[in-house]
């Protein structure tokens, strides 16, 4: 079988998170702007967060 189109999972995949955030809260000028944010990013994944200033 050729390697093209035949991706296989690793024998020992990494299952740890490189980033873990639990119950994140942030207050700005007495106003809670983030409330209870949870985020897990597993090793080997890519995450992009950007500001969309289109309106």
C-alpha positions as CSV (number, residue, x, y, z in Angstrom):
1,X,0.0,0.0,0.0
2,X,1.4,3.4,-0.9
3,X,1.8,6.1,1.8
4,X,-0.4,8.5,-0.1
5,X,-3.7,8.9,1.7
6,X,-3.0,6.4,4.3
7,X,-2.3,8.3,7.5
8,X,-2.3,6.0,10.5
9,X,-2.5,7.0,14.2
10,X,0.8,6.8,16.1
11,X,1.4,3.7,18.2
12,X,1.7,5.7,21.4
13,X,-0.2,9.0,20.7
14,X,0.5,11.9,23.0
15,X,-2.7,12.5,25.1
16,X,-1.5,15.2,27.3
17,X,-2.6,18.8,27.0
18,X,-0.1,21.5,26.3
19,X,-2.5,24.2,27.6
20,X,-5.2,23.7,30.2
21,X,-7.4,26.6,31.5
22,X,-10.2,26.0,34.0
23,X,-12.9,28.4,35.1
24,X,-11.1,31.5,33.8
25,X,-12.7,34.8,34.9
26,X,-11.7,38.3,34.1
27,X,-13.1,41.6,35.3
28,X,-12.5,45.0,33.7
29,X,-13.8,48.2,35.3
30,X,-16.0,46.2,37.7
31,X,-17.6,44.3,34.7
32,X,-17.1,40.6,34.4
33,X,-16.1,40.1,30.7
34,X,-14.9,36.5,30.9
35,X,-16.9,34.1,33.1
36,X,-16.1,30.4,33.5
37,X,-13.9,29.9,30.4
38,X,-12.5,26.3,30.0
39,X,-9.9,25.5,27.3
40,X,-7.8,22.4,26.7
41,X,-5.3,22.3,23.8
42,X,-3.8,18.8,23.3
43,X,-0.2,18.4,22.2
44,X,0.3,18.6,18.5
45,X,-2.7,20.8,17.8
46,X,-2.7,24.4,16.5
47,X,-5.0,27.1,17.8
48,X,-5.3,30.6,16.4
49,X,-7.2,33.3,18.2
50,X,-7.4,36.7,16.5
51,X,-9.4,39.9,16.7
52,X,-11.9,40.3,13.9
53,X,-12.2,44.1,13.4
54,X,-14.6,43.9,10.5
55,X,-17.4,45.5,12.6
